[in-house]
Amino acid sequence: MHCKYIIEGYTNEGRKFRPSDWIDRIASMMASYGSSHRLVFSELLHPELYKGQKCLIIDTELQTKDPAMFDYVMNFVKSNDLKMSEVCDSMESELGS
């Protein structure tokens, strides 16, 4: 089953995590510049709307393709006590809403 982790901009205690651009900063670590000279985020690690909130989306394939980056992001989530959930195949229609 294919899954993704959704990391919200709030701690498990409900406080908004700062700085406010942390999602873009982390996602840009795997981004590259496309032919249009604009930043293109990786499908494995990117910002996306989830239930109306900007979140960081991590595809579980990242663990296989770039274990160091996966560990970095997971350690960041854990050390900052960020709210994280998992969405699998049948639930992916919620992404982007």
Phi and psi restraints in degrees (value plus and minus 20) as a CYANA .aco file:
   2 HIS   PHI    -110.5   -70.5
   2 HIS   PSI     108.8   148.8
   3 CYS   PHI    -151.6  -111.6
   3 CYS   PSI     143.2   183.2
   4 LYS   PHI    -155.7  -115.7
   4 LYS   PSI     128.7   168.7
   5 TYR   PHI    -118.2   -78.2
   5 TYR   PSI     119.4   159.4
   6 ILE   PHI    -135.3   -95.3
   6 ILE   PSI      98.5   138.5
   7 ILE   PHI    -129.9   -89.9
   7 ILE   PSI      99.3   139.3
   8 GLU   PHI    -109.3   -69.3
   8 GLU   PSI     144.1   184.1
   9 GLY   PHI    -104.8   -64.8
   9 GLY   PSI       6.8    46.8
  10 TYR   PHI    -151.5  -111.5
  10 TYR   PSI     130.2   170.2
  11 THR   PHI     -98.8   -58.8
  11 THR   PSI     148.6   188.6
  12 ASN   PHI     -83.7   -43.7
  12 ASN   PSI     -39.4     0.6
  13 GLU   PHI    -106.6   -66.6
  13 GLU   PSI     -23.6    16.4
  14 GLY   PHI      74.5   114.5
  14 GLY   PSI     -15.7    24.3
  15 ARG   PHI    -104.2   -64.2
  15 ARG   PSI     121.2   161.2
  16 LYS   PHI     -88.8   -48.8
  16 LYS   PSI     112.1   152.1
  17 PHE   PHI    -104.2   -64.2
  17 PHE   PSI     116.1   156.1
  18 ARG   PHI    -138.7   -98.7
  18 ARG   PSI     129.7   169.7
  19 PRO   PHI     -94.8   -54.8
  19 PRO   PSI     137.0   177.0
  20 SER   PHI     -87.3   -47.3
  20 SER   PSI     -39.3     0.7
  21 ASP   PHI    -116.7   -76.7
  21 ASP   PSI      -3.5    36.5
  22 TRP   PHI     -80.1   -40.1
  22 TRP   PSI     -53.8   -13.8
  23 ILE   PHI     -83.2   -43.2
  23 ILE   PSI     -67.4   -27.4
  24 ASP   PHI     -85.7   -45.7
  24 ASP   PSI     -57.1   -17.1
  25 ARG   PHI     -82.2   -42.2
  25 ARG   PSI     -66.2   -26.2
  26 ILE   PHI     -90.0   -50.0
  26 ILE   PSI     -64.5   -24.5
  27 ALA   PHI     -81.7   -41.7
  27 ALA   PSI     -53.7   -13.7
  28 SER   PHI     -90.4   -50.4
  28 SER   PSI     -33.9     6.1
  29 MET   PHI     -85.0   -45.0
  29 MET   PSI     -44.5    -4.5
  30 MET   PHI    -133.7   -93.7
  30 MET   PSI     -13.2    26.8
  31 ALA   PHI    -102.4   -62.4
  31 ALA   PSI     142.6   182.6
  32 SER   PHI    -161.1  -121.1
  32 SER   PSI     148.2   188.2
  33 TYR   PHI    -112.5   -72.5
  33 TYR   PSI     106.1   146.1
  34 GLY   PHI    -103.0   -63.0
  34 GLY   PSI    -196.0  -156.0
  35 SER   PHI     -83.4   -43.4
  35 SER   PSI     -43.1    -3.1
  36 SER   PHI    -105.9   -65.9
  36 SER   PSI     -13.6    26.4
  37 HIS   PHI      43.3    83.3
  37 HIS   PSI       8.8    48.8
  38 ARG   PHI    -135.3   -95.3
  38 ARG   PSI     132.7   172.7
  39 LEU   PHI     -88.4   -48.4
  39 LEU   PSI     109.8   149.8
  40 VAL   PHI    -138.1   -98.1
  40 VAL   PSI     100.3   140.3
  41 PHE   PHI     -98.0   -58.0
  41 PHE   PSI     130.4   170.4
  42 SER   PHI     -91.2   -51.2
  42 SER   PSI     125.9   165.9
  43 GLU   PHI     -88.7   -48.7
  43 GLU   PSI     -38.1     1.9
  44 LEU   PHI    -104.4   -64.4
  44 LEU   PSI     -42.0    -2.0
  45 LEU   PHI    -172.8  -132.8
  45 LEU   PSI      86.1   126.1
  46 HIS   PHI    -176.7  -136.7
  46 HIS   PSI     138.3   178.3
  47 PRO   PHI     -99.3   -59.3
  47 PRO   PSI     127.8   167.8
  48 GLU   PHI    -181.6  -141.6
  48 GLU   PSI     134.1   174.1
  49 LEU   PHI     -99.2   -59.2
  49 LEU   PSI     115.0   155.0
  50 TYR   PHI    -158.1  -118.1
  50 TYR   PSI      95.9   135.9
  51 LYS   PHI      33.5    73.5
  51 LYS   PSI      20.9    60.9
  52 GLY   PHI      60.0   100.0
  52 GLY   PSI     -19.0    21.0
  53 GLN   PHI    -135.0   -95.0
  53 GLN   PSI     121.6   161.6
  54 LYS   PHI     -92.9   -52.9
  54 LYS   PSI     106.6   146.6
  55 CYS   PHI    -152.7  -112.7
  55 CYS   PSI     146.5   186.5
  56 LEU   PHI    -119.1   -79.1
  56 LEU   PSI     106.4   146.4
  57 ILE   PHI    -126.5   -86.5
  57 ILE   PSI     108.9   148.9
  58 ILE   PHI    -140.4  -100.4
  58 ILE   PSI      98.9   138.9
  59 ASP   PHI     -95.3   -55.3
  59 ASP   PSI     117.4   157.4
  60 THR   PHI     -83.7   -43.7
  60 THR   PSI     -38.1     1.9
  61 GLU   PHI     -83.7   -43.7
  61 GLU   PSI     -41.9    -1.9
  62 LEU   PHI     -78.6   -38.6
  62 LEU   PSI     -53.9   -13.9
  63 GLN   PHI     -80.7   -40.7
  63 GLN   PSI     -54.5   -14.5
  64 THR   PHI    -104.5   -64.5
  64 THR   PSI     -63.6   -23.6
  65 LYS   PHI     -98.8   -58.8
  65 LYS   PSI     -51.1   -11.1
  66 ASP   PHI    -169.2  -129.2
  66 ASP   PSI      55.8    95.8
  67 PRO   PHI     -78.1   -38.1
  67 PRO   PSI     -53.7   -13.7
  68 ALA   PHI     -85.6   -45.6
  68 ALA   PSI     -63.0   -23.0
  69 MET   PHI     -87.1   -47.1
  69 MET   PSI     -62.1   -22.1
  70 PHE   PHI     -78.8   -38.8
  70 PHE   PSI     -67.4   -27.4
  71 ASP   PHI     -82.5   -42.5
  71 ASP   PSI     -60.0   -20.0
  72 TYR   PHI     -79.0   -39.0
  72 TYR   PSI     -69.5   -29.5
  73 VAL   PHI     -85.9   -45.9
  73 VAL   PSI     -63.2   -23.2
  74 MET   PHI     -84.1   -44.1
  74 MET   PSI     -58.5   -18.5
  75 ASN   PHI     -86.8   -46.8
  75 ASN   PSI     -57.0   -17.0
  76 PHE   PHI     -81.7   -41.7
  76 PHE   PSI     -66.0   -26.0
  77 VAL   PHI     -81.0   -41.0
  77 VAL   PSI     -67.2   -27.2
  78 LYS   PHI     -86.1   -46.1
  78 LYS   PSI     -66.3   -26.3
  79 SER   PHI     -88.8   -48.8
  79 SER   PSI     -43.4    -3.4
  80 ASN   PHI    -123.7   -83.7
  80 ASN   PSI     -13.7    26.3
  81 ASP   PHI      32.0    72.0
  81 ASP   PSI      25.6    65.6
  82 LEU   PHI    -101.4   -61.4
  82 LEU   PSI     129.2   169.2
  83 LYS   PHI     -92.6   -52.6
  83 LYS   PSI     104.8   144.8
  84 MET   PHI    -155.9  -115.9
  84 MET   PSI     120.9   160.9
  85 SER   PHI    -156.0  -116.0
  85 SER   PSI     147.0   187.0
  86 GLU   PHI    -137.7   -97.7
  86 GLU   PSI     115.0   155.0
  87 VAL   PHI    -143.3  -103.3
  87 VAL   PSI     108.2   148.2
  88 CYS   PHI    -133.3   -93.3
  88 CYS   PSI     152.5   192.5
  89 ASP   PHI     -48.4    -8.4
  89 ASP   PSI     -79.7   -39.7
  90 SER   PHI     -89.2   -49.2
  90 SER   PSI     -37.1     2.9
  91 MET   PHI    -119.4   -79.4
  91 MET   PSI     -23.9    16.1
  92 GLU   PHI     -84.4   -44.4
  92 GLU   PSI     -35.3     4.7
  93 SER   PHI     -84.5   -44.5
  93 SER   PSI     -36.2     3.8
  94 GLU   PHI     -95.3   -55.3
  94 GLU   PSI     -43.8    -3.8
  95 LEU   PHI     -88.0   -48.0
  95 LEU   PSI     124.6   164.6
  96 GLY   PHI      65.4   105.4
  96 GLY   PSI     -18.4    21.6
